[in-house]
């Protein structure tokens, strides 16, 4: 049995006009979801806040 192979992508949550607060990334996530990506994890700033969203999708062999 072969092990599953994955590829990864990162998405930086878009920032609003103030550049401090994140804007809802739903549209970007829905587009990536149509391409087979799924949210796997987040990478957070020290002290709070999300820096990157980590997505993954299975690689077809």
N, C-alpha and C positions, 0 to 999 in steps of 0.2 A: 504494500500500500504506500503510495507516494504521499509525502507531506504536502499540505496546502501551501501555495505560494501567494504572497500578497505584495501589492505595491502601495505606497503611501503618498499622501499629498497633504500639504498644510494650507490653511486659510487663515489669514489675519482678519479678525473681526473688523468690519468697517467702522470708522470713527465719524461722529457727527461734526457739526461746525466748530464745536469747542475743542475738538481733537482729544477730549478727555473721556467722554462717555461713548460706549459702543452703540452702534446702530444695530437693530435686529438683522442678523445675517440669514434670515429665512429664505429669501429669494436665491441667494448664492448657494445655500445648502440644498434647496430643491433642484437647482440646475445640476449640481454635482451628483445628487441622488439619481437623477435620470440617466447619468452616465455610469451608474453602478457603485458610486462611492458611498460609504457609510461612516458616520462619526465613530471614531475609536477612542479618542482621549482628548484632553485639553492640556496645554502647557500654560501655567499661570505665572503672573508676576509675583515676586516676593512681596508680601503685604496685601495681596488681593488683586483681583482682576484677571481676565483671560487675555493672554498674549497671542496664542495660536490655537486653532482647532486642528486636530490631527484626524485625517480620514484615511480609510483603507478600502481596497477592493481586491477581489480574488483575481489572480493572473491566470488566464486560460493557457493551458499547455498545448 
